[in-house]
Amino acid sequence: MVKIGEVEAGEFPVILAPMEDVTDSPFRSICKDFGADVLITEFVASEGLIRDAWKSRMKMQFEQGERPVGIQIFGSNIDTMMKAAEAAEAAGPDFIDLNFGCPVRKIVMKGGGAALLQDIPKMIAMAGAVVKSTRLPVTAKTRLGWDENHIGIVGIAEQLQDAGIQALSIHGRTRSQLYGGKADWTRIGHVKSNPRMQIPVFGNGDITSGPGAKEMKERYGVDGILIGRAAVGNPWIFAEVKCFLENGSLPSPPSVSERIKILRLQLAKSVPYKGERATLFEMRKMYSGYFKGIQGFKPYRMRLVNAASLEEVDSILTEMHYL
């Protein structure tokens, strides 16, 4: 059993990676139903938490059925991150996750996320300070390094462990790669095989199928995996991965009716959570995933993206039962 501190995460945890405007509570709960072992919130700005901003508080909401669940926080100021960790702990999650890997320009320019890969001493100091500020286990998610000329993930992992981090997730790209190129799992494997590492090491990047997940598990020996972009509009990926890991077979793909049913469930969960307008806007990125590979979907996609109300979306989905 893999543990994050004393929190049981599963024999080989398959984790939903945190993604802004994607991994909200409604979507997380659906991924949980399809087999995700561990869930992590969208990243929450530490500055927003200490100001008690409404959006930051909303991002920390979760249902009891989502456990084990972690709240991910990010920021550039160590004192602010300590206060944010205290606020996150008050929300009652199972652990707190530190975002040291987000490559998005607006985050990096403010000194958060992957920007800390340019100041490793500050990253380690921040991790240690947050660990001391909370009773919860603290984990971290990072990348291989800032760019190809500055990759030191083996040493960074050791230092984070020494600072008290209880589990480490590594995206197999540098910050300069953003989401392009291919994830380098060999370097993730080097961290896992380092005899000094005693905490769980989870790998992230380019896992899009059950066979792919099994290959990374067996080839690199990681303790678990994170699935991010492949889960967008595709919560079934967790059922596929778990099935293949357990018995080497792939489940039948969901029918159009099943896809529509779950999409409607996500819509129904999202509206009370964030309102109709935000739901319609954020669901735009989900539609292609929900109906990937379905012949004849393309004209419906444009109609769904441009739909002005939930009633219109529902009407379009009713038409799609005949695909």
N, C-alpha and C positions, 0 to 999 in steps of 0.2 A: 504493500500500500504506500503510495507516494503521499507525503505530508508536506503541507506548507505550515511550518511551525507545528502546532498540534492539530491542524485542520486536515482531515482526510480528504484527498482530492481524487482518489480512484487508483486502480492498479496501473493504468497508463492514461493519465488525464488528457482528454481532448477538449481544448479550451477555446472559447469564443474570444478572439482578440478584440481589444477595444478599438472602436472606430467612431469618429465624430459624426453625429447626425445619423448613425446607423444602429449602434448597439444600445438603444434606449431600453427601458424596462419591458415594453410590449414585445419587441423583437427578441430580447434575451429570453423571456419566458417561453417563447415558441421554440427557440433553439434548444432550451432545456428539455422541452417535451420530446424533441427528436434525438436527444442523447448527449448534448454538451455536458461535460462533467463539471466544469468551472466557468463562471461568467465574470466579466469585468466591465464596469461601466464605461461610458464615454469618458474621455479625459476631462477633468474638472480643474478650472483655473484656480490656483491658490489665492490669487488676488480677489477673485470673485467670492470665494468662500469666506475670507475674513471680512468682506464688506456685506456678507449675508445676501448676496445677489440672488434674485428669484431663480434665474436659470441654473445657477450653480447648485442651489438646493434641490431643484427638480431632477438634475442629473444624478443625484445621490439616492433617489427613491428606488426602492426595489421591493419585490414581493418575497414573502418567506419561502415560496417554492423555488426561488432562484438559487438558494444556497447550495454549495459555498459560492459566495459572491465577493468580489473585491471592488473597492472604489479607487480609481486611478486619479492621481493628482499631478499637476505639473506647475513649474514656476522657476524663477531665477534667483529668488532671494531665500536664503536659508531660514531666517526667522519666520518669514511668511509661510514657508512650506511646513514648518513645525506647527504653526497655528492652524494651518489648513488640515494637517493630519489629526489634530485634536478635534476639529469640526467634523471630519470624516468619521472618526471613531465614534462620535456621538450619534451618527446615523445608524450604527449597529451592524456594519459589514463583518465578514469573517477575516478580511485582511485589507491592507492598504498597499496599493501598487504605485510605484514611482515611474513617471514617464521620462525616460532619458533617451528616447529614440525617435520621437515625432520629427519628421523632416520638413514639415510644412513651413514655408517661409515666414508667415506671420507669427508663428510660435518661436522659430529659431531667432528671428530678429529681436525678439524680446528677451532672449537669453534662456529660453526654456527648451524642453525636449532634447533633440539631438545637439543643440548648441553646447550642451555640457560635455560632449565628446571632445570639445576643444579646450576644456579646462577640467581634466580628470581629478585633480586635487579638490576642486570645488564640488564635483559630483560625489566624491567619496565622503567629503565633509557633510554634504547635504544628506546623504543616505544615513550616515551615523547619527546626525542630529534628529532626523525623523524617527529613527529606531528608538532613540531615547525618549522621544516625546509621546509615545503611544504604548499601550499594553498589547496591541494587536500585532500579529506577524506583519512584517513589511517585505514586499517583494519589489523587483525592479524589472523594467523592460528597456532594452537598449539595442544598439546596432553594432556592427563589427568595428566601426570607427568612423571618423569624419570623412575620409576619402581613402583611396587605394594606398596612398603613401603614409597614412596614419591609422594603421590597423593594429590595435593592441588588446584585443578582446580577452585573451587568456589572462593577462595581467590585470585588466580591469575587473574581470570576474572574480579573481582572487581578492582584490581589494574590497569589492562590494560585499563579498562573503565575510571578510574580516570586519567590515563595518556593521555587520548584523543582519544583512539581507538574508531572508529565509528561503527564497527561490528566485531564479533568474531566467527571464525569457529573452531570447536573442533572435532578432530579425537578421537573416543572413545577407544583408546589404549594408553598404556604407550610407552615410547621409547624402553624399553627392550623387549616389545612384537614384535617390528618391524611390520610385517603384519600378524603375526600368532595369533592363538586364536580367540576369539570373541570380537567384539567391545562392550564396556560397555556403552550403551545409558542411563542407569539409572543416571550415574554421569553427563552426558550432560544435562539431565532433571533437575538435582539439580541446575545447573548454571542458566538455563532458569527460574526456579521457584523462584530463589533468588529475593526477593522484591527490592534489591538494584540495580539489573541490569535493565538498561533502553535502552541499545543498542540491536540491533538484535543479536540473537544467532543462528548460523547455525550448524547442526549436520552432521557428516561425519563418514562413516565406515559401510561396509557390506550391503549397499543398492544396490540390484541387480534386483529389479522388481518394478512395479507399486504398488502392494499390500504391499510390504515392505516399500515403501516410505510413503504410507498412514498410515501404522501402526505407524511409527516413528513420523509422524506429530501429530497424534491424541493422542498417548500414552505419548509423552514427551513434546508436546507443542512448539517445536522449531519453529523459524521464517522462516526457509528454510533448504534445505539439499544440500550437495555436493555429487556428484557421481564421483568416480575416476576410479578404476580398472575395474568396470563393464562397463565403456564406451569405453575401449580400443578395437578398431575394431568393436564397437557396438554403433554407434551414435543413433540408433533407440531407445535406452534405454530412451532417453529424451521424445520421442513421446509417448512411453508406459507409463512412469510415469505421464506425463501431462494428458493423456487421462484418466488414472485410477483415478487421483486426481479430475478431473473435473466431470466424470460421472460414475465412478465405473466399467468401462468395459476395456477390453484389446483389442488393435487393432490386426489385423491379422499379423502374423510374415511376414517379407519381403521375397519375392520369391528369388530364386537363381539369377534371372536376375536383380532384384532390388539391391541385394547385390553387384553384379559385377559392375553395373552402378555407384554406390556410391564409390566403391573401385577405379574404374578408375578415378572418379572425384578427389578423394584425391591424387592419383598419379599425375594427370595433374596439380593440384594446387601446389604440393610439389616440382616438378622438377625446376620450375623457382625460387622457394623460397630457395632451398638448394642444388640443383644439383642432377644429376641422381644417383651418387654413394651413397651419404648420404641417399637419398630417398629409394633406394633399401635396404640399411642396416636397417634403422629405421622402414620400413614397415614390416620387418620380424615378429615383435611382434604383428602386427595387423591382420595377416591372419587368425589365429585361431578364433579370435573374429568375424570376418566378416562371417565366415562359420560355426560357432558353431552349432552343431545339424544337419548339412547337411550330410546325408548318402553318403558315397563314397568319402568324401573330403580328407581323410588322405593321400593317395598317391599324390594328387595334392599339399598338403601343403609342402611336402618335395621338390617338384619341384619348388614351388614358393620361398621358403626360399633360395634355391640354385641358383635361376635364376641370370644370369650375366648381363642382360640388360632389359630395359623396353619392348623392342620388345618381348623378351622371356616371360616376365610376361603376356603381352597382348595375346600372342598366347595360353598360358596355360588357361587364363581366357576364351578365346573363346571356348576352349574344354569343359570348366566346365558348359557352358550353358545347356549341356545335362544331368546334374546331376538331 
